């Protein structure tokens, strides 16, 4: 592998790792929020309305997923570019 291709792969790795970490952390936060809702819902009566995540939390999760997958897609594109060198 040529040296420029190696440097491009290092850049791809530098983009992919934060994206993967963001996806992992977002999934953990989402699971924790759902567990909290489940715990709160068990204490409520059956005639009480259901609990849902607030809109801001849902938007934050969606944005984090979008950014994380965009990072992984960009890293894949950069890696493919390095094979052309």
N, C-alpha and C positions, 0 to 999 in steps of 0.2 A: 504494500500500500504506500502510495506516495505521501510525502510529508504534508502537502496542502490538504489532501483528503483526510489525513489523520486529524489535522486541526479543525476541519469542518465537522468531523464526527465528534470531536470534543465539544464544539459549540452545540451540536445537536443534543449531546448528553447533558450539557449545562441548561438547555431549554427543557428537556424532558423530565429531569429530576424534580424541579420545583412544581411542574405540572402534575406529576404523579403524587407528590406529597400533598398538594392542594386537594386533589381528588380524594385521597385517603382521609385527610383531616375533615373534609366536608362530609364524607360518608359517616365518620364517627360522630360528628356534631349532629347530623340528621338522625342517627340512631338514638343518640342521647335525648334529643328533643322528643322523639316519638315515645321513648320509654317514660319520660316525664309526663307526657299526655296520658299514657296508659295508666300510670300510677294515679294521676288526678281523676281519671274517668272511673276507676274502680271505687272511689269513695262516693261518687255521685249516685243518686237514685236513678231507677230505670226511667222515670218520667222526666228527667232532666235532659236538656238538649246536649248533643254531642260536642266534644271539644275538638277544635282544629288548631293547627299552627297559625300564627298571625301572618299577615301578608308580607310584612317586612322580612320575617325569617325565611319564608318560602322563596322570596325574591333573592335573598342573599345566597341561599343554597343553589338556586338555578344559575345565578351569575358565577358562583365559584365553579360549578360543573362546566359551564361554558368556557371559562378561562382555562381550566385544567385540561379539557379536551382540545382546546385550541393550541395550547402548549405542546401537547402530545402530537397533534397533527402537524404543527410547524416543525417539530423535531424529526418527524418521519420524512417530511418534504426535504429538510436539510440533509438528512442522511441519504436519501435517494440522490440528491444533487451531488453528494460526494462520490457516489459510484460512477458518475459521468466524467469525473476528472481522470 
